[in-house]
Amino acid sequence: MSSEAIVEEFQEYIQKISHLEEAIGLMTWDLRTGAPKKGAARRGEVIGTLSSEVFQLSTSSHLKEMISHLNQEETWISLDEITKGSVKECEKTIRKFENVPADEFKAFIILTAQAEQAWEDAKDKGDFASFQPYLEKIVDYQRNYADWKGFKGNRYNALLDDFEPGLTTDTIDEVFTQLKEAIVPLVEKISKQNAPETNYLFKKFPVEQQKRFSRKILESMQYDFQAGRLDTTVHPFAIGLNPGDVRVTTKYDEFDFRTAVFGTIHEGGHALYEQNIHPSLAGTPLAGGTSMGIHESQSLFWENFIGRRFGFWEKHFDLLKEFAPGQFQGISLDEFYKAVNVAGPSLIRIEADELTYCLHIILRYELEKALINGDIEVTDLPEKWNEKMEELLGIKPSHDGEGVLQDVHWAGGAFGYFPSYALGYVYAAQLQAAMQKDLPQFEELISSGNLAPIKEWLTENVHQHGKLKDPLQILHDAAGEKIDASHLIHYLTDKYEEVYNLREQ
Amino acid sequence: MSSEAIVEEFQEYIQKISHLEEAIGLMTWDLRTGAPKKGAARRGEVIGTLSSEVFQLSTSSHLKEMISHLNQEETWISLDEITKGSVKECEKTIRKFENVPADEFKAFIILTAQAEQAWEDAKDKGDFASFQPYLEKIVDYQRNYADWKGFKGNRYNALLDDFEPGLTTDTIDEVFTQLKEAIVPLVEKISKQNAPETNYLFKKFPVEQQKRFSRKILESMQYDFQAGRLDTTVHPFAIGLNPGDVRVTTKYDEFDFRTAVFGTIHEGGHALYEQNIHPSLAGTPLAGGTSMGIHESQSLFWENFIGRRFGFWEKHFDLLKEFAPGQFQGISLDEFYKAVNVAGPSLIRIEADELTYCLHIILRYELEKALINGDIEVTDLPEKWNEKMEELLGIKPSHDGEGVLQDVHWAGGAFGYFPSYALGYVYAAQLQAAMQKDLPQFEELISSGNLAPIKEWLTENVHQHGKLKDPLQILHDAAGEKIDASHLIHYLTDKYEEVYNLREQ
C-alpha cells in the first residue's frame, strides 16, 4: 500500500470515529434535554453500543498499524500539520489504554455505573460508609491505572495528563500554594465586612422572560444561533457536535435569575470555543478543546471576568430591567454589581462564588493526590475533608452529604479532573491580562457592549487551534508566559477589596 | 460453534443494527425539527456513515453464514418465533440486494441524490425536460432492479414487494378498478352540488393555541407522552426510535388550523402503531410497521375514520372552541362537520381530500406499472399524466409543476411505493368494519371521547405484531377477509352522499 493510500485510509478512519462521536453526542444531548423517559434505558444501550465501537476503533491493531506506517520518517515528513496532530492524538488514546487489561477495564466500567447509583443514595443519606467499598475499588483501579499507564515523578501525574496534558503536580503544587496564601486571608477579611444587600435578587422573574434575556446575552457574546441552539436541562452543559452545531443548555429558577443568566454565560463560553475551532480540524480528533482547564478558562472568563464585571452591567443592566419589570426598581447599578458578586465561605462547590471556588478545588486536589499515592486511604476521607474545609474556608459540614459526598466525580472514576477547574481560573486571568495588552480599549468594549473584538481575540489565540496546541503552548503564544497564578490573585484581590470596601478602611 | 452460541451472536448482531438505526433515526428527527443549519451538511455525512454501516451489516457474508446455520433443520426447530421472524426479515433484505451489482447500487444512490436536486428545480419551473434524463436513468435502474431481484407474473411485483409484501398487480388491479368505478361517478355527482361553507375555517388561530389543542387531541387518542413528544417541522412525520420513544411532528398554519389538527391526528396514528409494538420485538428487525400500507391504514384510520367523523366532533368541537375563542361562534356542529369534509377534484395529491385521494394514487400506479414494464417511456409521462387526470378527476394541470412533477418519490427512486397510500385506505375501512363488529358501542365510544377501547383493538389486532404478520395475515386475523375494496366504497358513498345531501334529492 502506498503512503498516500495509508494517509487517505487513516483520514477516513478518524473521520468515522468523529462521525460516531457526533451521533453519541446528539443522543446524549437529547437524553438530557427532552427525550421521553420511557425510551431512556434503550437509548443508554444505543450509546453504549456506539461508544464501544469508538473504543474499539480508537485502540484497534489496524489503527496501530496505520500509525506505525505514518510514523516512518519518509512518510512523516510528507504529512501536513493536521494529520500529524491527529496521529499524535490517536497515539495518546492508544497509550492511555495500551497496558490496561481488557477485563479490568470492563469491570471498572461496570463498577462506576454501580458506584454512581450507590453514591446517590449515600449522598442523600449522608452515609459515607455505604459508599466506601465502591470508592475503595475505584481508587484501587486508579492507582493501578496510573501504574499501567506510567508517569514521571508523582504517580498522580498519570491521571492529570488525561485532563491537563503537560501539567504536573510540581507545577500545580506551586500554583495552588500561591492561591491559598492569597485567597484564604482575603476570604477571612471579607467575612468580617457587611455583605451587599441581595434580597431583591430572589423575586419572581418569569421563566419565559429569563429565556428571552438568556438568548439576548448569548447574542451579545457572539454566540452563533445559526450554528447552535439553547435548551433547558437539569445539569447545564454545552456540547459541540460539529463546528456548525454547538448547543448550549441552561436551567431556570423562577426565584433566582442568576442560575440561568450566569449559567448561560458560562456554557456560552464553552460553546464559543467549540463554535470557533478552525473548520479544517472538523472530523479529526483535534476538533475539540485542548484540555479541561483551557475549556474551563473560556467558560469562566465569560461568566466572571466579563459577566460579573461592572462594565458588563453598565451595558446590560437596563436590558435586564426590561425583561424583569419592577424587580430592580430603585436599585443602582453599583448595588446590583455588588449583589451579584457577593462572596464568602460555603460548603458546596457548585454553589461557591468566584473568590472561594479555587479553595474547594485545592481541597479535592490535595485529597486525590494523597489517595492516589497511598498517603491516605478512602476510610480517612471524611475526616480529612472536614479538617481541610476548616483550614481553607473556616467552616465544617454538618454531615458527609454536604461534605465529602457532594460531588459525583469520584463515583464516576474521574480522578485528576478537579484541578482543571481551578487551572481554568488561573488561565482565564492570564488570558485576560494578555488581552488587555492587545486591546487597550478592553474596558470600553465591555461597557459599550461591543464584545466582538474580545471574542475574536479568544478565537485567534485559543479557539481556532483546537487540540493543535496544548495548554502551555496556548499560554505561551497568547500571553508569552508559563502558568502563573499572580494574575488571578491580583484580579481577585482588586475586585473583592472593592466589592467589600476594604480599601476605604 | 454451538447452535446456542450462534443464536446469541445473531441476536447481538441484529441488536447492533437496531441500535445504529435508532441513532440514524434521532439524527434525522433532529435535522427536521431544529438542528442548526450550519451543522446540517456534516450531520448528513454522519447519517451517511452510519447508514452504510447498517447496509454492510445487513448484507454481510458473516450474517449470511449465521443465517445458513440457523436455517439448518435441527437448529431452526429450536428457535422461538421472534428469532425465526428476525431471520426471515434479514433474508428479505439480503435477497433485495443479493444480485444488485455493487457499482450499480452505488451509482444509483448518487443518481437519486442528484435527481432530487434536479427535480426541485424542474418542479419550480414546470420544466419536465430538464428532469427527464435523470428519471430515465432511474427507471432503467428500477427495471433492472426488478430483474435482478426476480418476480412472479408482472415485473412491477418485484417493486411492490419491497413496500407491500404479499400484494401483486393482479390484486391491486382488481381493487383499484373497483375503487375507480365507485369513486369517479361519486366525485362527478358531488361536483354538481353546492359545497359546504368553509370561509370561517381560515380565520386566525394563534399557533400557541393550536399547539395546546394538538396535544389534547393526541392525549385523547391515547398517545403516550411519556414515550414520545410533539415538535414542529416543515414536512410532518412520525418516527419510532424505540417503543419507548416515538415522536410526532406537525406544522402550524395560523390561518388554516386543519393543517395542524388533521396532520397531528394522522401522524399520531402512525405513532400509536410504533408505540404499541410488543416490547419483545424491540431491538429486532420485526420492531416496525409490517408494511407501508398497514402503517398508512393506521394514520388514515385516525385522521379520517375517527378525526373527520361527526361523532368525534360531538365530543371535541367544544374543546376546539375553547382553544380558538370566537372563531366558531354561531357555527353549528353539523356545519363544522361538513366544512371539514369538503371534497372535490384538485390537482395536488398531498392537498387532496379523503374522497378523491385514491384517484391520485391510482393514476400514479397505472403510470408506474406501465413504465416498469416498458409499455410507456419517461418521455410519454407528462401527456399520459394529464390524460389520466382528466379521465379520473376531470381536471388538467396548467403546467407540469402541478402535474407529473409534483411528487419527490420518483426522483428519490421510490417506485412501487405509491399504491400503499391507497391500500392504506382500503385496509383502514376493512379494519373499521371488523372493529365495529367487535365493539358494538363503537359510535358511542367516539362521540363520548372514550377512544381507549379503539386504540386497544388496534393494538391487539395490528400494532403489537410488528412485522411478525404480513399485511394479508393482519387482515385475515383481524377481519377474516382478504383485501376487499367494498368497505371503503360503502364508507365513502355513505359519507359523501350525506355531506353533499345527495340522498335527499
Interface residues (C-beta under 8 A of the other chain):
Chain A: Q15 K16 H19 L20 E22 A23 L26 M27 D30 G34 A35 P36 K37 K38 G39 A40 A41 R42 R43 E45 V46 T49 L50 D224 F225 Q226 A227 G228 R229 L241 N242 P243 G244 D245 R247 A282 G283
Chain B: Q15 K16 H19 L20 E22 A23 L26 M27 D30 G34 A35 P36 K37 K38 G39 A40 A41 R42 R43 E45 V46 T49 L50 D224 F225 Q226 A227 G228 R229 L241 N242 P243 G244 D245 R247 A282 G283
